[in-house]
Amino acid sequence: MQNKTFDILKNIALIVIPALTTFIGVVGKAVEWQYTDITVIIVAAVGTFLGTVLGVSNRTYKMFSSDE
């Protein structure tokens, strides 16, 4: 994965997804949207998955780049 791609995905995982989750939760409850809870759960799960995968990828990259 290129550095630019990693940085974009990292920003999505750290900034966009948490903000989107909060937005959906607040606005969904305000307009009494029936599927607010399940949508928040799914978006948060995607964010957690992406953050974990990126964290493992970053750690693996640092492990192998320091050996060379």
Rosetta blueprint (number, residue, H / E / L):
1 M L
2 Q L
3 N H
4 K H
5 T H
6 F H
7 D H
8 I H
9 L H
10 K H
11 N H
12 I H
13 A H
14 L H
15 I H
16 V H
17 I H
18 P H
19 A H
20 L H
21 T H
22 T H
23 F H
24 I H
25 G H
26 V H
27 V H
28 G H
29 K H
30 A H
31 V L
32 E L
33 W L
34 Q L
35 Y L
36 T H
37 D H
38 I H
39 T H
40 V H
41 I H
42 I H
43 V H
44 A H
45 A H
46 V H
47 G H
48 T H
49 F H
50 L H
51 G H
52 T H
53 V H
54 L H
55 G H
56 V H
57 S H
58 N H
59 R H
60 T H
61 Y H
62 K H
63 M H
64 F H
65 S H
66 S H
67 D H
68 E L
